[in-house]
Amino acid sequence: MQVAVVGAGVIGLSTALCITETCPSCSVTVLSDQFSPNTTSDVAAGMLIPHIYPDTPIHRQKQWFQETFTYLFAISNSAQASEAGIHLVSGSPKEELPFWSDIVLGFRPMSEAELQKFPQHRFGQAFTTLKCDCPPYLLWLEKRLKAAGTQMYTRKVADLWELHREYDIVVNCTGMGAHQLVGDKQLFPVRGQVLKVHAPWVTQFIRDGDGLTYIYPGIHRVTLGGTREKGSWSLSPDAGTTRDIFDRCCSLEPSLQGAQDIEVKVGLRPSRQCVRVQREVLSQGGIKLPVVHNYGHGAGGFSVHRGTAKEAAHLVEESQLIISSICPGHLS
């Protein structure tokens, strides 16, 4: 069974990997016009702090996050942690009790002494979560896929139907590209501009209440953010926004005034009211092409990527069984 996964960000690569694990008889190929370090995922901070999808049931979101956290926590405790760019990081958001508080480690109210660092806030929460550094994590996923025999090709797919002669099942993980590729009018960009800086003394994350201002330390760089510009398609950095982000982050952590090697990155978060993890059958002239969609993760892709990838892989498995029942000899 030939399976094409279109898209090579964190969703596409993790979905391809889950398919190789769930459907070992499938031959998987990843097709994308961009690979790391040129994907939207490479801009992301990679923090496991879930974003809420209004039209997705909370229990489903929680399951996705639990599966992702468990998967990455095992990597963080393995010899592959450094290569994969996975590490634990502690810090303090300032928000009400979230649905995921029992999944992260040590979620608790901040003490009065801790709150003295943030005089403008009367309460806060502290916990430890995981962070994926990019591009190391994407490169690690690519390495795992190649070891499993997955082929990867740079290719711009203009229409999913163009793949029907070469592949039995197509998986759409194109993120913002799905707006044009499948005409999804529920999908919209939320522009994010961030700064990547050298500030190795910053070891704890800080996230302001609405999550718009944040400081997320990685293994080599600290990500400072950010913006949420709904409907903006611009990938050009804005100098005024850069100054605003830097000033906001310095107000939370004054030592960042000494940060060096400031790099500005922009990405478009592929946003929907709910993530689309769904099976569909395209049909033309009596020919059918099973398609599995997995896109629309917005700001929360890293937090749920493994969970939605597993769900998409199970939908591929269902499609495989349907094809095999119709064409019993069609197993590879």
N, C-alpha and C positions, 0 to 999 in steps of 0.2 A: 504494500500500500504506500503510494507516494504522497507525502504531505508537504505542502509549502507553507511556511510561516512568513508573512510579509511584515517587516518591521524589525529593527535590531536595537531598540532601546531596551531598558530593563524589563519591560513587559514582553516584548518579542523574544528576547533571549531566554528568559526564565520559562516562558510558555513552551518554547522549543525543547528546553531541557526536560520539563515535566512530561512532554509527549514521548521523548525517548525512554523515560523511566516507566511511564504508564502503558505505552503501546510499543513494546520492543520489536514487533514485527513491522512497524512503520519505518520507512526511509524518510528522514526529515531533511528539508532544505530551507535555509533562511535566505530570503531575498530582501534587499533594502537598498535605497539610494544613498543612505548614510549609515556608517558604522562609527563606533567610538574612535576618536574623541569628539565627533561632530553631531551627536544626538542631543535631544532635549534632556535626556537623563544625565548627560555629562555636566549640565549646568546645575542640576538639583543638588541640594545639600545632603540628601540621602538619609535624613533623620527618620527614625521610626516613631513618629507622633501622628496618629491618624487624623485625616481630614474627614469631615462628616458629609456623606452624600444624602441629601434630603429625601430622595425617592427610593433609597435602598434600605430594606429592613435592617435595624441595628444589629440583630442577631447574626445576620449574614456578614455585615461589616466586621463584627467582632471575631467571627470565625476566620475570615481572611487575615485579620491582624494576628490572631493567635498562631495560625499556621506559619505566617511569615516570621514572627518573632521566634518561634520554636526552631525553625529552620536556620535562621541566622545566628541564634544563640549557640547552637551546636557548632557552627563554623567558627564562631568567636572563641570557642573552647578547644579548637583543634590546631594542628600544626599549619593549617592553611589560612589562618586568620590574617596574617600580615599580607600575604599575596592577594587575598580576596578583598583586603581593605575593610574588614569588619571589626569593629571594636565597641566596647561599652563606653558610654559617656554619661556623667551625672550632671544634674543642673536643676533649674527652677523655672517652671512656667507659672503664670499667675492667672488661674482660671478656675471655674467651678469643677466639681468632681466629674471627670469624663467617663465614658462607658468602658474605656480600656484600662482603668486604673489598677485592676487586679491582674493584668497581664505583664505590664512593665515591672521592674524590680523596685521594691522599697518605696512605693508611693505613700507620701505622708504630708501633713501640713508643715510649713516652714516654722521654725522657732522664732521667737522675738529677736534673738541675737542675729539670726540669718537675715531677717527682714530689715535690719538696720542698714544693710547694703542698698536697700531700695526704699528710701524714705517716702517716696510718692505712693507707695502701696501699703495697704493695711493688712493684707493677707497674701499668701502664696503657697504653692505646692512644690515639693521636691521629689525627684525620682531618678532612677537610672534606666536608660534605654540603650538601643543599639544604633550605630551609624554605619552606613555604607559609603566608603569613599569612592568616588568616580574620578577617572576611568578605571582604577584597579578592579572594581567589582565586575564591570562589564567585560573586561579582558579575561578575568577569571571564568566568567560564564562562557565566553567564547572558547577558552581552552578546554573546558569540560565538554562542550558540544563537539569540538573537533575530535576529542578522544573517543567520543561515542559514535563517530563516523558521520556526523552532520556536515553537509556541504553548505558553504556560505558564498553568496554571489552578490556583487554590487549590481543592482538592477532597479530601474524605476518602473513600477507597475502602475499603469494608467487605468486599468480596468481589471477587476478580479476575474472576469470571465475569460480574459486572454490566457489564463493559466489552465483552463479546463482540459486541454489536450495533453498537458505534461503531468498534471497532478490529480489525484483522486479526491483529496480534501485540501481546502485552503483555509488558513487561519489568519484573520485580519487583526494585526497588532500595530496599526499604523499611527496611533495617537491622533494628533491634529490632522494628519493626512487623510483620515476617514471623512473629514468634512467634504472633501472633493471626491475621494475615491468611491465612497458609497452614498454620497449626497446626504449625510446626516446633518440636518438643520438644527438638531438639539445640541450639537457639539459647538462650543465656542472657545476662543482663546482667552486665557487670563495671563497677561504678560508679567513675567517676573524678572526683575533686574537684581543681581546680587554682586557682592564684591568678594573675591578670594584674596586673603591677605596672609602675610607671614607674621605670626604673633604666637610663638611657641609657648609663651608663659600662660596663655589662656587655655585652661584645661577643662573648665566646666561650661556647659551651655546655659544661656539665658534666653528666655522667650517671653516677650511682653504679652499681656492678657489676650489681645486679639490675634496674636501670632504674626502681626505684620512686621514687627521689629524683632530680630533674633540674632544670636551669636552662637554658631555651631562649630566647635573645634573638631577638626579632622586629624588624621595622622600627620599630615605635612602642612596643611593650610587650614585657616579658619574662614568659614563662610559667614558673611555679614549680609543681612537682608532687612527688608526687601520691599517688593511692590506687589500689588494685585490689581492689574489694570484690565478689567473685563472688556473684551471686545477689541483690544489693541493687537494688531498684527505686526507691529514694528519690532525688528530684531536689532535695531541700532541702539547702542548705549546712549543714555542721556546724561550729560555732565551735571546738570542741576540735581537730578535724581541721585547720582553718585554722591554728591556732597551731602544731600539730605540723609541718605542711608548711613553714611559715615558718622554724621553728627548724632543721629538717633542712637546708634550703637555705642558711641563714645559716652553718651549720657547714661547708659546702663553700665558700661565698663570703661571708665576713664583711661585706663592703661592702654587702650587701643590707639590712643593718640600716637603711640610709638610704633604702630604697625608699619611694616615695610612691604615692598613688592606688591602693590595693589593692582589686581587684575579685575576688570569689569566683564561680567557675563550676562547674557540675556537669553531667556527661553520662553516658549509659549506653552503654558500648561493646557493639555487637552481636556476641557471641562464639560461635564454634563450634570444634570440633577441626579443621575444614577450611572454607575459604571455599566457598560454594555458587555455582559458576558452571556452570549446567546448563540444558539444554533439556527441556521437558516439554510434553505435549499434554493440555489439559483437554477433557473430552467430556461433553456432556449431550444426550440425545435425538437422537443422530446428528450434532449440531453440534460441531465441533472448534475449540478456541482454542489456538494455539501460545503458550507462555509461556517466557520466558528469565529465569532467576533469577541475580542477582548481589548477594549479601549475605553477612553473617557475617564481616566483616573485622576485628572486634575492635579491638585497639589499633593495628593496622597499616594502616588504610585509606588514609591519605595515601601511605604508602610504596609501595603496589602499585596505586593507583586507576586509573592509565592502562592498566596491563597487563591488569587484569581487565576494564576497560571495552572494550578492544580484543577480548578473547576473547568477551565477551558480544555485541559487535557482529557478530562472525563467526557466532555462533549465530543471531542475527537474520537475517543474510544467508542462512544455510542454510534457515531457516524460510521465508523469502521465496521461495527457489528451489523448495521443496517445494510451496508454495501455487500458485506460477505453473505448475508442471508438472501439477498437478491441475486448475487453472482457468486455461488459457492466456491468457485475456483479462484476467486479474486482475493487472495490473502496476502500477497506481497507486491 
